[in-house]
Amino acid sequence: MITAKYIPWEPIDILPPDRKDGRRMLLWEGDLPVIGRWDAERQGWEDPEDMHLLEEITHWADINPPV
């Protein structure tokens, strides 16, 4: 049986400033998980593929490589 590991979601309000460096992160928008990054010029979270702004971000988690 394959089991998923727990994702350590954190409220977006306590996001450390160093996470706004453009790295891709796992974000929770509305009722869905999404991949996004901080856009310093637009001062908002965006989808790194189509560049649209993500507006209802409530939580975040780092994306960690496989071990």
PDBQT receptor file of N, H, CA, C and O in Angstrom, charges set to zero:
ATOM      1  N   MET A   1       0.836  -1.178   0.000  1.00  0.00    +0.000 N 
ATOM      2  CA  MET A   1       0.000   0.000   0.000  1.00  0.00    +0.000 C 
ATOM      3  C   MET A   1       0.885   1.249   0.000  1.00  0.00    +0.000 C 
ATOM      4  O   MET A   1       1.821   1.362   0.791  1.00  0.00    +0.000 OA
ATOM      5  N   ILE A   2       0.576   2.165  -0.888  1.00  0.00    +0.000 N 
ATOM      6  H   ILE A   2      -0.185   2.072  -1.531  1.00  0.00    +0.000 HD
ATOM      7  CA  ILE A   2       1.302   3.431  -0.945  1.00  0.00    +0.000 C 
ATOM      8  C   ILE A   2       0.602   4.426  -0.033  1.00  0.00    +0.000 C 
ATOM      9  O   ILE A   2      -0.615   4.600  -0.097  1.00  0.00    +0.000 OA
ATOM     10  N   THR A   3       1.381   5.069   0.810  1.00  0.00    +0.000 N 
ATOM     11  H   THR A   3       2.370   4.927   0.862  1.00  0.00    +0.000 HD
ATOM     12  CA  THR A   3       0.805   6.092   1.679  1.00  0.00    +0.000 C 
ATOM     13  C   THR A   3       1.505   7.421   1.412  1.00  0.00    +0.000 C 
ATOM     14  O   THR A   3       2.709   7.470   1.161  1.00  0.00    +0.000 OA
ATOM     15  N   ALA A   4       0.746   8.462   1.471  1.00  0.00    +0.000 N 
ATOM     16  H   ALA A   4      -0.232   8.422   1.675  1.00  0.00    +0.000 HD
ATOM     17  CA  ALA A   4       1.295   9.801   1.256  1.00  0.00    +0.000 C 
ATOM     18  C   ALA A   4       1.837  10.345   2.567  1.00  0.00    +0.000 C 
ATOM     19  O   ALA A   4       1.288  10.087   3.637  1.00  0.00    +0.000 OA
ATOM     20  N   LYS A   5       2.907  11.089   2.468  1.00  0.00    +0.000 N 
ATOM     21  H   LYS A   5       3.353  11.298   1.598  1.00  0.00    +0.000 HD
ATOM     22  CA  LYS A   5       3.453  11.727   3.658  1.00  0.00    +0.000 C 
ATOM     23  C   LYS A   5       2.656  12.983   3.967  1.00  0.00    +0.000 C 
ATOM     24  O   LYS A   5       2.091  13.620   3.079  1.00  0.00    +0.000 OA
ATOM     25  N   TYR A   6       2.627  13.313   5.223  1.00  0.00    +0.000 N 
ATOM     26  H   TYR A   6       3.086  12.795   5.945  1.00  0.00    +0.000 HD
ATOM     27  CA  TYR A   6       1.957  14.522   5.690  1.00  0.00    +0.000 C 
ATOM     28  C   TYR A   6       2.678  15.755   5.143  1.00  0.00    +0.000 C 
ATOM     29  O   TYR A   6       3.905  15.834   5.191  1.00  0.00    +0.000 OA
ATOM     30  N   ILE A   7       1.922  16.700   4.634  1.00  0.00    +0.000 N 
ATOM     31  H   ILE A   7       0.925  16.636   4.595  1.00  0.00    +0.000 HD
ATOM     32  CA  ILE A   7       2.491  17.971   4.166  1.00  0.00    +0.000 C 
ATOM     33  C   ILE A   7       2.377  18.970   5.310  1.00  0.00    +0.000 C 
ATOM     34  O   ILE A   7       1.275  19.220   5.798  1.00  0.00    +0.000 OA
ATOM     35  N   PRO A   8       3.486  19.540   5.743  1.00  0.00    +0.000 N 
ATOM     36  CA  PRO A   8       3.456  20.479   6.868  1.00  0.00    +0.000 C 
ATOM     37  C   PRO A   8       2.984  21.879   6.444  1.00  0.00    +0.000 C 
ATOM     38  O   PRO A   8       3.785  22.809   6.353  1.00  0.00    +0.000 OA
ATOM     39  N   TRP A   9       1.688  22.018   6.188  1.00  0.00    +0.000 N 
ATOM     40  H   TRP A   9       1.037  21.262   6.262  1.00  0.00    +0.000 HD
ATOM     41  CA  TRP A   9       1.112  23.303   5.789  1.00  0.00    +0.000 C 
ATOM     42  C   TRP A   9       1.276  24.320   6.910  1.00  0.00    +0.000 C 
ATOM     43  O   TRP A   9       1.122  23.996   8.088  1.00  0.00    +0.000 OA
ATOM     44  N   GLU A  10       1.588  25.544   6.531  1.00  0.00    +0.000 N 
ATOM     45  H   GLU A  10       1.713  25.807   5.575  1.00  0.00    +0.000 HD
ATOM     46  CA  GLU A  10       1.702  26.667   7.474  1.00  0.00    +0.000 C 
ATOM     47  C   GLU A  10       0.802  27.795   6.985  1.00  0.00    +0.000 C 
ATOM     48  O   GLU A  10       0.644  27.977   5.778  1.00  0.00    +0.000 OA
ATOM     49  N   PRO A  11       0.208  28.557   7.905  1.00  0.00    +0.000 N 
ATOM     50  CA  PRO A  11      -0.593  29.712   7.479  1.00  0.00    +0.000 C 
ATOM     51  C   PRO A  11       0.280  30.719   6.723  1.00  0.00    +0.000 C 
ATOM     52  O   PRO A  11       1.436  30.942   7.084  1.00  0.00    +0.000 OA
ATOM     53  N   ILE A  12      -0.273  31.314   5.690  1.00  0.00    +0.000 N 
ATOM     54  H   ILE A  12      -1.212  31.133   5.397  1.00  0.00    +0.000 HD
ATOM     55  CA  ILE A  12       0.485  32.266   4.875  1.00  0.00    +0.000 C 
ATOM     56  C   ILE A  12       0.919  33.478   5.702  1.00  0.00    +0.000 C 
ATOM     57  O   ILE A  12       1.902  34.138   5.367  1.00  0.00    +0.000 OA
ATOM     58  N   ASP A  13       0.191  33.772   6.779  1.00  0.00    +0.000 N 
ATOM     59  H   ASP A  13      -0.608  33.236   7.052  1.00  0.00    +0.000 HD
ATOM     60  CA  ASP A  13       0.528  34.916   7.640  1.00  0.00    +0.000 C 
ATOM     61  C   ASP A  13       1.893  34.780   8.307  1.00  0.00    +0.000 C 
ATOM     62  O   ASP A  13       2.506  35.783   8.674  1.00  0.00    +0.000 OA
ATOM     63  N   ILE A  14       2.375  33.539   8.468  1.00  0.00    +0.000 N 
ATOM     64  H   ILE A  14       1.877  32.725   8.170  1.00  0.00    +0.000 HD
ATOM     65  CA  ILE A  14       3.667  33.356   9.139  1.00  0.00    +0.000 C 
ATOM     66  C   ILE A  14       4.770  32.948   8.158  1.00  0.00    +0.000 C 
ATOM     67  O   ILE A  14       5.771  32.355   8.561  1.00  0.00    +0.000 OA
ATOM     68  N   LEU A  15       4.590  33.262   6.883  1.00  0.00    +0.000 N 
ATOM     69  H   LEU A  15       3.777  33.744   6.556  1.00  0.00    +0.000 HD
ATOM     70  CA  LEU A  15       5.593  32.953   5.868  1.00  0.00    +0.000 C 
ATOM     71  C   LEU A  15       6.879  33.729   6.154  1.00  0.00    +0.000 C 
ATOM     72  O   LEU A  15       6.838  34.953   6.276  1.00  0.00    +0.000 OA
ATOM     73  N   PRO A  16       8.026  33.037   6.264  1.00  0.00    +0.000 N 
ATOM     74  CA  PRO A  16       9.289  33.752   6.457  1.00  0.00    +0.000 C 
ATOM     75  C   PRO A  16       9.620  34.605   5.221  1.00  0.00    +0.000 C 
ATOM     76  O   PRO A  16       9.364  34.181   4.095  1.00  0.00    +0.000 OA
ATOM     77  N   PRO A  17      10.174  35.782   5.422  1.00  0.00    +0.000 N 
ATOM     78  CA  PRO A  17      10.492  36.672   4.297  1.00  0.00    +0.000 C 
ATOM     79  C   PRO A  17      11.399  36.032   3.244  1.00  0.00    +0.000 C 
ATOM     80  O   PRO A  17      11.305  36.376   2.066  1.00  0.00    +0.000 OA
ATOM     81  N   ASP A  18      12.273  35.109   3.647  1.00  0.00    +0.000 N 
ATOM     82  H   ASP A  18      12.349  34.829   4.604  1.00  0.00    +0.000 HD
ATOM     83  CA  ASP A  18      13.188  34.504   2.670  1.00  0.00    +0.000 C 
ATOM     84  C   ASP A  18      12.481  33.605   1.661  1.00  0.00    +0.000 C 
ATOM     85  O   ASP A  18      13.083  33.226   0.657  1.00  0.00    +0.000 OA
ATOM     86  N   ARG A  19      11.224  33.257   1.902  1.00  0.00    +0.000 N 
ATOM     87  H   ARG A  19      10.734  33.565   2.718  1.00  0.00    +0.000 HD
ATOM     88  CA  ARG A  19      10.479  32.428   0.950  1.00  0.00    +0.000 C 
ATOM     89  C   ARG A  19       9.930  33.259  -0.212  1.00  0.00    +0.000 C 
ATOM     90  O   ARG A  19       9.395  32.696  -1.167  1.00  0.00    +0.000 OA
ATOM     91  N   LYS A  20      10.052  34.568  -0.147  1.00  0.00    +0.000 N 
ATOM     92  H   LYS A  20      10.487  35.025   0.628  1.00  0.00    +0.000 HD
ATOM     93  CA  LYS A  20       9.580  35.433  -1.233  1.00  0.00    +0.000 C 
ATOM     94  C   LYS A  20      10.728  35.772  -2.183  1.00  0.00    +0.000 C 
ATOM     95  O   LYS A  20      10.876  36.912  -2.622  1.00  0.00    +0.000 OA
ATOM     96  N   ASP A  21      11.533  34.757  -2.487  1.00  0.00    +0.000 N 
ATOM     97  H   ASP A  21      11.413  33.830  -2.130  1.00  0.00    +0.000 HD
ATOM     98  CA  ASP A  21      12.692  34.957  -3.357  1.00  0.00    +0.000 C 
ATOM     99  C   ASP A  21      12.471  34.419  -4.768  1.00  0.00    +0.000 C 
ATOM    100  O   ASP A  21      13.418  34.319  -5.548  1.00  0.00    +0.000 OA
ATOM    101  N   GLY A  22      11.238  34.074  -5.101  1.00  0.00    +0.000 N 
ATOM    102  H   GLY A  22      10.468  34.155  -4.468  1.00  0.00    +0.000 HD
ATOM    103  CA  GLY A  22      10.931  33.586  -6.440  1.00  0.00    +0.000 C 
ATOM    104  C   GLY A  22      10.920  32.074  -6.580  1.00  0.00    +0.000 C 
ATOM    105  O   GLY A  22      10.622  31.553  -7.655  1.00  0.00    +0.000 OA
ATOM    106  N   ARG A  23      11.244  31.357  -5.494  1.00  0.00    +0.000 N 
ATOM    107  H   ARG A  23      11.485  31.781  -4.621  1.00  0.00    +0.000 HD
ATOM    108  CA  ARG A  23      11.242  29.893  -5.574  1.00  0.00    +0.000 C 
ATOM    109  C   ARG A  23       9.822  29.365  -5.725  1.00  0.00    +0.000 C 
ATOM    110  O   ARG A  23       8.870  30.009  -5.286  1.00  0.00    +0.000 OA
ATOM    111  N   ARG A  24       9.676  28.216  -6.334  1.00  0.00    +0.000 N 
ATOM    112  H   ARG A  24      10.449  27.693  -6.692  1.00  0.00    +0.000 HD
ATOM    113  CA  ARG A  24       8.362  27.581  -6.440  1.00  0.00    +0.000 C 
ATOM    114  C   ARG A  24       8.007  26.959  -5.100  1.00  0.00    +0.000 C 
ATOM    115  O   ARG A  24       8.838  26.343  -4.433  1.00  0.00    +0.000 OA
ATOM    116  N   MET A  25       6.746  27.141  -4.729  1.00  0.00    +0.000 N 
ATOM    117  H   MET A  25       6.071  27.642  -5.271  1.00  0.00    +0.000 HD
ATOM    118  CA  MET A  25       6.260  26.637  -3.449  1.00  0.00    +0.000 C 
ATOM    119  C   MET A  25       4.912  25.974  -3.646  1.00  0.00    +0.000 C 
ATOM    120  O   MET A  25       4.219  26.219  -4.633  1.00  0.00    +0.000 OA
ATOM    121  N   LEU A  26       4.556  25.138  -2.698  1.00  0.00    +0.000 N 
ATOM    122  H   LEU A  26       5.119  24.939  -1.896  1.00  0.00    +0.000 HD
ATOM    123  CA  LEU A  26       3.233  24.547  -2.681  1.00  0.00    +0.000 C 
ATOM    124  C   LEU A  26       2.333  25.510  -1.915  1.00  0.00    +0.000 C 
ATOM    125  O   LEU A  26       2.603  25.833  -0.758  1.00  0.00    +0.000 OA
ATOM    126  N   LEU A  27       1.272  25.963  -2.557  1.00  0.00    +0.000 N 
ATOM    127  H   LEU A  27       1.052  25.700  -3.497  1.00  0.00    +0.000 HD
ATOM    128  CA  LEU A  27       0.358  26.938  -1.958  1.00  0.00    +0.000 C 
ATOM    129  C   LEU A  27      -1.052  26.370  -1.943  1.00  0.00    +0.000 C 
ATOM    130  O   LEU A  27      -1.403  25.519  -2.760  1.00  0.00    +0.000 OA
ATOM    131  N   TRP A  28      -1.852  26.850  -1.006  1.00  0.00    +0.000 N 
ATOM    132  H   TRP A  28      -1.567  27.541  -0.341  1.00  0.00    +0.000 HD
ATOM    133  CA  TRP A  28      -3.257  26.455  -0.936  1.00  0.00    +0.000 C 
ATOM    134  C   TRP A  28      -4.086  27.665  -1.345  1.00  0.00    +0.000 C 
ATOM    135  O   TRP A  28      -4.077  28.694  -0.670  1.00  0.00    +0.000 OA
ATOM    136  N   GLU A  29      -4.812  27.529  -2.471  1.00  0.00    +0.000 N 
ATOM    137  H   GLU A  29      -4.819  26.693  -3.019  1.00  0.00    +0.000 HD
ATOM    138  CA  GLU A  29      -5.640  28.624  -2.988  1.00  0.00    +0.000 C 
ATOM    139  C   GLU A  29      -7.091  28.185  -2.980  1.00  0.00    +0.000 C 
ATOM    140  O   GLU A  29      -7.475  27.264  -3.701  1.00  0.00    +0.000 OA
ATOM    141  N   GLY A  30      -7.898  28.848  -2.159  1.00  0.00    +0.000 N 
ATOM    142  H   GLY A  30      -7.587  29.597  -1.573  1.00  0.00    +0.000 HD
ATOM    143  CA  GLY A  30      -9.314  28.488  -2.071  1.00  0.00    +0.000 C 
ATOM    144  C   GLY A  30      -9.470  27.092  -1.518  1.00  0.00    +0.000 C 
ATOM    145  O   GLY A  30      -9.342  26.880  -0.312  1.00  0.00    +0.000 OA
ATOM    146  N   ASP A  31      -9.747  26.128  -2.397  1.00  0.00    +0.000 N 
ATOM    147  H   ASP A  31      -9.850  26.300  -3.376  1.00  0.00    +0.000 HD
ATOM    148  CA  ASP A  31      -9.898  24.744  -1.943  1.00  0.00    +0.000 C 
ATOM    149  C   ASP A  31      -8.989  23.780  -2.707  1.00  0.00    +0.000 C 
ATOM    150  O   ASP A  31      -9.263  22.582  -2.772  1.00  0.00    +0.000 OA
ATOM    151  N   LEU A  32      -7.891  24.314  -3.292  1.00  0.00    +0.000 N 
ATOM    152  H   LEU A  32      -7.668  25.288  -3.239  1.00  0.00    +0.000 HD
ATOM    153  CA  LEU A  32      -6.996  23.487  -4.101  1.00  0.00    +0.000 C 
ATOM    154  C   LEU A  32      -5.523  23.758  -3.803  1.00  0.00    +0.000 C 
ATOM    155  O   LEU A  32      -5.148  24.894  -3.513  1.00  0.00    +0.000 OA
ATOM    156  N   PRO A  33      -4.687  22.718  -3.873  1.00  0.00    +0.000 N 
ATOM    157  CA  PRO A  33      -3.244  22.944  -3.809  1.00  0.00    +0.000 C 
ATOM    158  C   PRO A  33      -2.752  23.396  -5.189  1.00  0.00    +0.000 C 
ATOM    159  O   PRO A  33      -3.201  22.881  -6.213  1.00  0.00    +0.000 OA
ATOM    160  N   VAL A  34      -1.839  24.348  -5.206  1.00  0.00    +0.000 N 
ATOM    161  H   VAL A  34      -1.474  24.766  -4.374  1.00  0.00    +0.000 HD
ATOM    162  CA  VAL A  34      -1.270  24.851  -6.457  1.00  0.00    +0.000 C 
ATOM    163  C   VAL A  34       0.229  25.076  -6.277  1.00  0.00    +0.000 C 
ATOM    164  O   VAL A  34       0.713  25.236  -5.156  1.00  0.00    +0.000 OA
ATOM    165  N   ILE A  35       0.948  25.087  -7.384  1.00  0.00    +0.000 N 
ATOM    166  H   ILE A  35       0.554  24.957  -8.294  1.00  0.00    +0.000 HD
ATOM    167  CA  ILE A  35       2.354  25.479  -7.378  1.00  0.00    +0.000 C 
ATOM    168  C   ILE A  35       2.384  26.962  -7.729  1.00  0.00    +0.000 C 
ATOM    169  O   ILE A  35       1.763  27.389  -8.702  1.00  0.00    +0.000 OA
ATOM    170  N   GLY A  36       3.103  27.738  -6.937  1.00  0.00    +0.000 N 
ATOM    171  H   GLY A  36       3.608  27.391  -6.146  1.00  0.00    +0.000 HD
ATOM    172  CA  GLY A  36       3.186  29.165  -7.208  1.00  0.00    +0.000 C 
ATOM    173  C   GLY A  36       4.504  29.734  -6.731  1.00  0.00    +0.000 C 
ATOM    174  O   GLY A  36       5.315  29.041  -6.116  1.00  0.00    +0.000 OA
ATOM    175  N   ARG A  37       4.705  31.001  -7.024  1.00  0.00    +0.000 N 
ATOM    176  H   ARG A  37       4.046  31.564  -7.524  1.00  0.00    +0.000 HD
ATOM    177  CA  ARG A  37       5.898  31.707  -6.563  1.00  0.00    +0.000 C 
ATOM    178  C   ARG A  37       5.540  33.169  -6.332  1.00  0.00    +0.000 C 
ATOM    179  O   ARG A  37       4.557  33.675  -6.874  1.00  0.00    +0.000 OA
ATOM    180  N   TRP A  38       6.346  33.833  -5.527  1.00  0.00    +0.000 N 
ATOM    181  H   TRP A  38       7.144  33.422  -5.087  1.00  0.00    +0.000 HD
ATOM    182  CA  TRP A  38       6.147  35.250  -5.241  1.00  0.00    +0.000 C 
ATOM    183  C   TRP A  38       6.742  36.079  -6.371  1.00  0.00    +0.000 C 
ATOM    184  O   TRP A  38       7.888  35.865  -6.768  1.00  0.00    +0.000 OA
ATOM    185  N   ASP A  39       5.969  37.019  -6.884  1.00  0.00    +0.000 N 
ATOM    186  H   ASP A  39       5.039  37.193  -6.562  1.00  0.00    +0.000 HD
ATOM    187  CA  ASP A  39       6.454  37.946  -7.903  1.00  0.00    +0.000 C 
ATOM    188  C   ASP A  39       6.667  39.289  -7.217  1.00  0.00    +0.000 C 
ATOM    189  O   ASP A  39       5.702  39.970  -6.867  1.00  0.00    +0.000 OA
ATOM    190  N   ALA A  40       7.915  39.669  -7.027  1.00  0.00    +0.000 N 
ATOM    191  H   ALA A  40       8.698  39.117  -7.312  1.00  0.00    +0.000 HD
ATOM    192  CA  ALA A  40       8.235  40.901  -6.310  1.00  0.00    +0.000 C 
ATOM    193  C   ALA A  40       7.750  42.147  -7.039  1.00  0.00    +0.000 C 
ATOM    194  O   ALA A  40       7.346  43.117  -6.398  1.00  0.00    +0.000 OA
ATOM    195  N   GLU A  41       7.785  42.136  -8.367  1.00  0.00    +0.000 N 
ATOM    196  H   GLU A  41       8.113  41.348  -8.887  1.00  0.00    +0.000 HD
ATOM    197  CA  GLU A  41       7.331  43.305  -9.125  1.00  0.00    +0.000 C 
ATOM    198  C   GLU A  41       5.831  43.516  -8.989  1.00  0.00    +0.000 C 
ATOM    199  O   GLU A  41       5.370  44.652  -8.872  1.00  0.00    +0.000 OA
ATOM    200  N   ARG A  42       5.075  42.440  -9.002  1.00  0.00    +0.000 N 
ATOM    201  H   ARG A  42       5.449  41.518  -9.097  1.00  0.00    +0.000 HD
ATOM    202  CA  ARG A  42       3.611  42.539  -8.909  1.00  0.00    +0.000 C 
ATOM    203  C   ARG A  42       3.121  42.470  -7.461  1.00  0.00    +0.000 C 
ATOM    204  O   ARG A  42       1.938  42.677  -7.191  1.00  0.00    +0.000 OA
ATOM    205  N   GLN A  43       4.034  42.179  -6.536  1.00  0.00    +0.000 N 
ATOM    206  H   GLN A  43       4.995  42.010  -6.755  1.00  0.00    +0.000 HD
ATOM    207  CA  GLN A  43       3.702  42.060  -5.120  1.00  0.00    +0.000 C 
ATOM    208  C   GLN A  43       2.549  41.087  -4.895  1.00  0.00    +0.000 C 
ATOM    209  O   GLN A  43       1.581  41.398  -4.201  1.00  0.00    +0.000 OA
ATOM    210  N   GLY A  44       2.672  39.903  -5.495  1.00  0.00    +0.000 N 
ATOM    211  H   GLY A  44       3.459  39.651  -6.059  1.00  0.00    +0.000 HD
ATOM    212  CA  GLY A  44       1.638  38.892  -5.329  1.00  0.00    +0.000 C 
ATOM    213  C   GLY A  44       2.127  37.518  -5.734  1.00  0.00    +0.000 C 
ATOM    214  O   GLY A  44       3.186  37.372  -6.345  1.00  0.00    +0.000 OA
ATOM    215  N   TRP A  45       1.338  36.507  -5.382  1.00  0.00    +0.000 N 
ATOM    216  H   TRP A  45       0.478  36.625  -4.885  1.00  0.00    +0.000 HD
ATOM    217  CA  TRP A  45       1.631  35.127  -5.752  1.00  0.00    +0.000 C 
ATOM    218  C   TRP A  45       1.136  34.880  -7.164  1.00  0.00    +0.000 C 
ATOM    219  O   TRP A  45       0.053  35.328  -7.540  1.00  0.00    +0.000 OA
ATOM    220  N   GLU A  46       1.939  34.159  -7.950  1.00  0.00    +0.000 N 
ATOM    221  H   GLU A  46       2.819  33.795  -7.645  1.00  0.00    +0.000 HD
ATOM    222  CA  GLU A  46       1.547  33.887  -9.323  1.00  0.00    +0.000 C 
ATOM    223  C   GLU A  46       1.810  32.435  -9.686  1.00  0.00    +0.000 C 
ATOM    224  O   GLU A  46       2.640  31.759  -9.077  1.00  0.00    +0.000 OA
ATOM    225  N   ASP A  47       1.082  31.977 -10.689  1.00  0.00    +0.000 N 
ATOM    226  H   ASP A  47       0.408  32.526 -11.183  1.00  0.00    +0.000 HD
ATOM    227  CA  ASP A  47       1.309  30.671 -11.288  1.00  0.00    +0.000 C 
ATOM    228  C   ASP A  47       2.561  30.806 -12.153  1.00  0.00    +0.000 C 
ATOM    229  O   ASP A  47       2.591  31.668 -13.032  1.00  0.00    +0.000 OA
ATOM    230  N   PRO A  48       3.599  29.986 -11.938  1.00  0.00    +0.000 N 
ATOM    231  CA  PRO A  48       4.835  30.157 -12.702  1.00  0.00    +0.000 C 
ATOM    232  C   PRO A  48       4.730  29.781 -14.180  1.00  0.00    +0.000 C 
ATOM    233  O   PRO A  48       5.619  30.123 -14.959  1.00  0.00    +0.000 OA
ATOM    234  N   GLU A  49       3.677  29.096 -14.577  1.00  0.00    +0.000 N 
ATOM    235  H   GLU A  49       2.955  28.818 -13.943  1.00  0.00    +0.000 HD
ATOM    236  CA  GLU A  49       3.531  28.700 -15.977  1.00  0.00    +0.000 C 
ATOM    237  C   GLU A  49       2.786  29.751 -16.801  1.00  0.00    +0.000 C 
ATOM    238  O   GLU A  49       3.287  30.201 -17.832  1.00  0.00    +0.000 OA
ATOM    239  N   ASP A  50       1.584  30.143 -16.346  1.00  0.00    +0.000 N 
ATOM    240  H   ASP A  50       1.178  29.777 -15.509  1.00  0.00    +0.000 HD
ATOM    241  CA  ASP A  50       0.805  31.102 -17.148  1.00  0.00    +0.000 C 
ATOM    242  C   ASP A  50       0.797  32.510 -16.557  1.00  0.00    +0.000 C 
ATOM    243  O   ASP A  50       0.159  33.410 -17.103  1.00  0.00    +0.000 OA
ATOM    244  N   MET A  51       1.498  32.698 -15.453  1.00  0.00    +0.000 N 
ATOM    245  H   MET A  51       2.016  31.966 -15.010  1.00  0.00    +0.000 HD
ATOM    246  CA  MET A  51       1.730  34.007 -14.838  1.00  0.00    +0.000 C 
ATOM    247  C   MET A  51       0.480  34.700 -14.293  1.00  0.00    +0.000 C 
ATOM    248  O   MET A  51       0.542  35.890 -13.983  1.00  0.00    +0.000 OA
ATOM    249  N   HIS A  52      -0.652  34.000 -14.164  1.00  0.00    +0.000 N 
ATOM    250  H   HIS A  52      -0.702  33.034 -14.415  1.00  0.00    +0.000 HD
ATOM    251  CA  HIS A  52      -1.807  34.679 -13.581  1.00  0.00    +0.000 C 
ATOM    252  C   HIS A  52      -1.644  34.737 -12.062  1.00  0.00    +0.000 C 
ATOM    253  O   HIS A  52      -1.040  33.852 -11.456  1.00  0.00    +0.000 OA
ATOM    254  N   LEU A  53      -2.187  35.780 -11.465  1.00  0.00    +0.000 N 
ATOM    255  H   LEU A  53      -2.678  36.499 -11.957  1.00  0.00    +0.000 HD
ATOM    256  CA  LEU A  53      -2.070  35.967 -10.022  1.00  0.00    +0.000 C 
ATOM    257  C   LEU A  53      -2.959  34.984  -9.278  1.00  0.00    +0.000 C 
ATOM    258  O   LEU A  53      -4.077  34.689  -9.699  1.00  0.00    +0.000 OA
ATOM    259  N   LEU A  54      -2.441  34.485  -8.168  1.00  0.00    +0.000 N 
ATOM    260  H   LEU A  54      -1.533  34.724  -7.826  1.00  0.00    +0.000 HD
ATOM    261  CA  LEU A  54      -3.188  33.614  -7.266  1.00  0.00    +0.000 C 
ATOM    262  C   LEU A  54      -3.665  34.506  -6.121  1.00  0.00    +0.000 C 
ATOM    263  O   LEU A  54      -2.846  35.104  -5.424  1.00  0.00    +0.000 OA
ATOM    264  N   GLU A  55      -4.962  34.599  -5.924  1.00  0.00    +0.000 N 
ATOM    265  H   GLU A  55      -5.627  34.113  -6.490  1.00  0.00    +0.000 HD
ATOM    266  CA  GLU A  55      -5.479  35.623  -5.019  1.00  0.00    +0.000 C 
ATOM    267  C   GLU A  55      -6.009  35.137  -3.680  1.00  0.00    +0.000 C 
ATOM    268  O   GLU A  55      -6.195  35.947  -2.773  1.00  0.00    +0.000 OA
ATOM    269  N   GLU A  56      -6.259  33.848  -3.526  1.00  0.00    +0.000 N 
ATOM    270  H   GLU A  56      -6.108  33.189  -4.264  1.00  0.00    +0.000 HD
ATOM    271  CA  GLU A  56      -6.845  33.362  -2.275  1.00  0.00    +0.000 C 
ATOM    272  C   GLU A  56      -5.898  32.432  -1.527  1.00  0.00    +0.000 C 
ATOM    273  O   GLU A  56      -6.327  31.395  -1.020  1.00  0.00    +0.000 OA
ATOM    274  N   ILE A  57      -4.628  32.782  -1.452  1.00  0.00    +0.000 N 
ATOM    275  H   ILE A  57      -4.279  33.624  -1.864  1.00  0.00    +0.000 HD
ATOM    276  CA  ILE A  57      -3.651  31.924  -0.790  1.00  0.00    +0.000 C 
ATOM    277  C   ILE A  57      -3.842  32.002   0.721  1.00  0.00    +0.000 C 
ATOM    278  O   ILE A  57      -3.833  33.084   1.308  1.00  0.00    +0.000 OA
ATOM    279  N   THR A  58      -4.015  30.830   1.341  1.00  0.00    +0.000 N 
ATOM    280  H   THR A  58      -4.022  29.951   0.864  1.00  0.00    +0.000 HD
ATOM    281  CA  THR A  58      -4.201  30.778   2.795  1.00  0.00    +0.000 C 
ATOM    282  C   THR A  58      -3.074  30.046   3.509  1.00  0.00    +0.000 C 
ATOM    283  O   THR A  58      -2.808  30.315   4.680  1.00  0.00    +0.000 OA
ATOM    284  N   HIS A  59      -2.395  29.107   2.807  1.00  0.00    +0.000 N 
ATOM    285  H   HIS A  59      -2.611  28.888   1.855  1.00  0.00    +0.000 HD
ATOM    286  CA  HIS A  59      -1.347  28.304   3.429  1.00  0.00    +0.000 C 
ATOM    287  C   HIS A  59      -0.216  28.053   2.432  1.00  0.00    +0.000 C 
ATOM    288  O   HIS A  59      -0.387  28.219   1.224  1.00  0.00    +0.000 OA
ATOM    289  N   TRP A  60       0.928  27.656   2.954  1.00  0.00    +0.000 N 
ATOM    290  H   TRP A  60       1.067  27.522   3.935  1.00  0.00    +0.000 HD
ATOM    291  CA  TRP A  60       2.088  27.368   2.127  1.00  0.00    +0.000 C 
ATOM    292  C   TRP A  60       2.845  26.175   2.699  1.00  0.00    +0.000 C 
ATOM    293  O   TRP A  60       2.692  25.824   3.869  1.00  0.00    +0.000 OA
ATOM    294  N   ALA A  61       3.664  25.560   1.848  1.00  0.00    +0.000 N 
ATOM    295  H   ALA A  61       3.788  25.846   0.897  1.00  0.00    +0.000 HD
ATOM    296  CA  ALA A  61       4.596  24.504   2.260  1.00  0.00    +0.000 C 
ATOM    297  C   ALA A  61       5.762  24.520   1.278  1.00  0.00    +0.000 C 
ATOM    298  O   ALA A  61       5.592  24.826   0.098  1.00  0.00    +0.000 OA
ATOM    299  N   ASP A  62       6.938  24.189   1.776  1.00  0.00    +0.000 N 
ATOM    300  H   ASP A  62       7.076  23.940   2.735  1.00  0.00    +0.000 HD
ATOM    301  CA  ASP A  62       8.099  24.071   0.897  1.00  0.00    +0.000 C 
ATOM    302  C   ASP A  62       7.936  22.845   0.009  1.00  0.00    +0.000 C 
ATOM    303  O   ASP A  62       7.290  21.869   0.390  1.00  0.00    +0.000 OA
ATOM    304  N   ILE A  63       8.527  22.906  -1.174  1.00  0.00    +0.000 N 
ATOM    305  H   ILE A  63       9.052  23.698  -1.484  1.00  0.00    +0.000 HD
ATOM    306  CA  ILE A  63       8.607  21.740  -2.048  1.00  0.00    +0.000 C 
ATOM    307  C   ILE A  63       9.991  21.145  -1.830  1.00  0.00    +0.000 C 
ATOM    308  O   ILE A  63      11.006  21.784  -2.106  1.00  0.00    +0.000 OA
ATOM    309  N   ASN A  64      10.018  19.930  -1.338  1.00  0.00    +0.000 N 
ATOM    310  H   ASN A  64       9.193  19.411  -1.114  1.00  0.00    +0.000 HD
ATOM    311  CA  ASN A  64      11.280  19.259  -1.049  1.00  0.00    +0.000 C 
ATOM    312  C   ASN A  64      11.572  18.199  -2.104  1.00  0.00    +0.000 C 
ATOM    313  O   ASN A  64      10.654  17.533  -2.583  1.00  0.00    +0.000 OA
ATOM    314  N   PRO A  65      12.845  18.037  -2.471  1.00  0.00    +0.000 N 
ATOM    315  CA  PRO A  65      13.192  17.022  -3.464  1.00  0.00    +0.000 C 
ATOM    316  C   PRO A  65      13.027  15.616  -2.891  1.00  0.00    +0.000 C 
ATOM    317  O   PRO A  65      13.005  15.435  -1.674  1.00  0.00    +0.000 OA
ATOM    318  N   PRO A  66      12.912  14.632  -3.763  1.00  0.00    +0.000 N 
ATOM    319  CA  PRO A  66      12.818  13.249  -3.290  1.00  0.00    +0.000 C 
ATOM    320  C   PRO A  66      14.076  12.852  -2.518  1.00  0.00    +0.000 C 
ATOM    321  O   PRO A  66      15.172  13.343  -2.788  1.00  0.00    +0.000 OA
ATOM    322  N   VAL A  67      13.892  11.964  -1.565  1.00  0.00    +0.000 N 
ATOM    323  H   VAL A  67      13.001  11.565  -1.346  1.00  0.00    +0.000 HD
ATOM    324  CA  VAL A  67      15.043  11.462  -0.794  1.00  0.00    +0.000 C 
ATOM    325  C   VAL A  67      15.189   9.975  -0.973  1.00  0.00    +0.000 C 
ATOM    326  O   VAL A  67      16.099   9.371  -0.405  1.00  0.00    +0.000 OA
TER     327      VAL A  67
